[in-house]
Amino acid sequence: MKITVRLFATLQRDRFIEKGIEIAPNKRVADVLADIGINPQEAAIIFINGIHGQLDSALKEGDVLALFPPIGGG
């Protein structure tokens, strides 16, 4: 099945901004992170189709997975 992965801020460095990828059925967010080489601690904010997700959230055909690094500031 195909999903779209969008990376934001520092997660884009040496990777991509947006990419359509093929994944096997029953994959979870953590599986996709491993597939694209992102440490789970790097993806502090996860959205699936604009709704907050978790590392163990299941993905389905056509989902848009957006990943953000920890946000700092002061």
C-alpha positions in Angstrom: 0.0 0.0 0.0 1.1 3.6 -0.6 1.4 6.4 2.0 2.9 9.9 1.9 5.6 10.8 4.4 6.2 14.5 5.1 9.3 15.5 7.1 9.6 18.9 8.8 12.5 21.0 10.1 15.7 19.1 11.0 14.2 15.8 9.9 14.5 16.9 6.3 18.3 17.2 6.6 19.9 14.7 4.2 16.5 13.1 3.6 13.5 14.5 1.8 10.6 16.9 2.4 7.8 14.7 1.0 7.8 11.3 -0.5 5.3 8.6 -1.5 6.4 5.2 -0.2 5.1 1.7 -0.5 4.7 -0.2 2.8 3.4 -3.6 3.7 -0.1 -3.9 5.2 -0.2 -3.6 9.0 2.8 -1.4 9.3 2.9 1.1 12.2 4.6 4.5 12.4 7.6 3.0 14.2 8.1 0.6 11.3 8.1 3.4 8.8 10.6 5.4 10.9 13.0 2.4 10.9 12.5 2.0 7.2 13.5 5.6 6.5 16.3 5.7 9.1 14.8 8.0 11.7 15.4 7.3 15.4 12.0 7.3 17.2 13.4 10.0 19.6 13.9 12.3 16.7 10.1 12.2 15.8 8.6 14.0 18.8 5.4 15.0 17.0 3.5 12.6 14.8 0.4 13.4 12.7 -1.6 11.0 10.6 -4.0 12.7 8.2 -3.8 15.8 10.4 -4.6 13.9 13.6 -2.1 13.3 16.4 -0.6 9.8 16.2 1.7 7.6 18.2 4.7 5.3 17.3 2.3 2.3 17.6 -0.4 3.9 15.4 -1.4 1.6 12.4 -1.2 3.0 8.9 -3.5 2.4 6.0 -3.6 3.0 2.3 -3.4 6.7 1.4 -2.4 8.0 4.8 -0.3 11.1 5.1 2.3 10.7 7.9 3.8 14.0 9.1 6.8 13.9 11.4 8.3 16.8 13.4 11.4 16.9 15.6 11.3 18.1 19.2 10.5 21.8 19.3 12.8 24.0 21.4 13.0 27.6 22.0 13.1 30.1 24.6 
